[in-house]
Amino acid sequence: MTGPFLSLAQIRNRLVLTARAVLRDHRAGPDGRCRVCRVLECQVATAARNVIDAAFPACRPAEDPAAKQTRAPDATPHPTGTAPTPEPGPPADRRW
């Protein structure tokens, strides 16, 4: 239950928790059908996924091509064609 004393973040978190519980119940079985509804494409699970997607839009993959660049547009390649080797970090065998 939600009350008037809850913040918007708390209400959103409760909606997400409920959607996750629905997804646990309405997951596909070995035959690919929902274990509760017994249909191939469960509308309840789709609605729960939509709630989670709406609650956390920053978790979705970026769709614009500028965000997919592997390097900055003004970066120039290394003159020898290979990147310089990074300096080694601390040893992995720590005994403290």
C-alpha positions as CSV (number, residue, x, y, z in Angstrom):
1,M,0.0,0.0,0.0
2,T,1.1,3.5,-0.6
3,G,0.1,6.5,1.5
4,P,0.2,10.2,1.2
5,F,3.3,10.3,3.4
6,L,5.6,8.5,0.9
7,S,7.9,10.3,-1.4
8,L,7.8,9.9,-5.2
9,A,11.0,7.9,-5.0
10,Q,9.5,5.5,-2.5
11,I,6.4,5.0,-4.6
12,R,8.6,4.3,-7.7
13,N,10.7,1.8,-5.7
14,R,7.5,0.0,-4.6
15,L,6.2,-0.2,-8.1
16,V,9.6,-1.6,-9.3
17,L,9.6,-4.2,-6.5
18,T,6.1,-5.2,-7.5
19,A,7.0,-5.4,-11.1
20,R,10.0,-7.6,-10.3
21,A,7.8,-10.0,-8.3
22,V,5.4,-10.2,-11.2
23,L,8.3,-11.0,-13.5
24,R,9.4,-13.8,-11.2
25,D,6.0,-15.4,-11.3
26,H,5.3,-14.8,-15.0
27,R,8.6,-16.0,-16.4
28,A,8.6,-18.4,-19.4
29,G,8.7,-22.1,-18.7
30,P,10.7,-24.8,-20.6
31,D,8.1,-24.7,-23.4
32,G,8.4,-20.9,-23.8
33,R,5.0,-20.2,-22.3
34,C,4.2,-18.2,-19.2
35,R,3.9,-20.5,-16.2
36,V,0.8,-18.7,-14.9
37,C,-1.1,-17.5,-18.0
38,R,0.1,-20.4,-20.3
39,V,0.5,-18.1,-23.3
40,L,3.6,-17.4,-25.5
41,E,3.6,-13.7,-25.0
42,C,2.4,-12.8,-21.5
43,Q,0.8,-9.4,-21.4
44,V,1.3,-9.2,-17.6
45,A,5.1,-9.7,-17.9
46,T,5.2,-7.1,-20.7
47,A,3.4,-4.6,-18.5
48,A,5.9,-5.3,-15.7
49,R,8.8,-4.8,-18.0
50,N,7.3,-1.5,-19.2
51,V,7.0,-0.3,-15.6
52,I,10.7,-1.1,-15.0
53,D,11.7,0.6,-18.2
54,A,9.7,3.7,-17.3
55,A,11.1,3.9,-13.8
56,F,14.7,3.6,-14.9
57,P,15.2,5.2,-18.3
58,A,18.9,5.8,-17.7
59,C,19.5,2.0,-17.5
60,R,18.4,1.5,-21.1
61,P,21.1,1.4,-23.8
62,A,21.8,4.6,-25.6
63,E,20.1,5.0,-28.9
64,D,21.9,8.0,-30.4
65,P,25.1,7.3,-32.5
66,A,27.1,9.9,-30.7
67,A,27.0,7.9,-27.5
68,K,28.3,4.8,-29.3
69,Q,31.6,6.3,-30.3
70,T,34.6,4.5,-28.9
71,R,36.8,7.6,-28.7
72,A,36.3,11.4,-28.7
73,P,35.8,13.0,-32.1
74,D,38.8,15.3,-31.7
75,A,41.2,12.5,-30.7
76,T,43.9,11.6,-33.1
77,P,45.4,8.2,-33.5
78,H,48.8,7.3,-32.2
79,P,51.6,8.0,-34.7
80,T,52.8,4.5,-34.8
81,G,49.3,3.1,-35.3
82,T,49.2,1.3,-31.9
83,A,48.3,2.7,-28.6
84,P,51.0,3.1,-26.0
85,T,51.2,0.4,-23.4
86,P,49.8,1.4,-20.0
87,E,52.0,1.5,-17.0
88,P,51.7,-1.6,-14.8
89,G,49.7,-1.3,-11.7
90,P,50.5,-2.6,-8.2
91,P,51.3,-6.3,-7.9
92,A,48.3,-8.6,-7.6
93,D,50.0,-10.6,-4.9
94,R,49.3,-8.5,-1.8
95,R,50.2,-10.0,1.5
96,W,48.8,-7.5,4.0
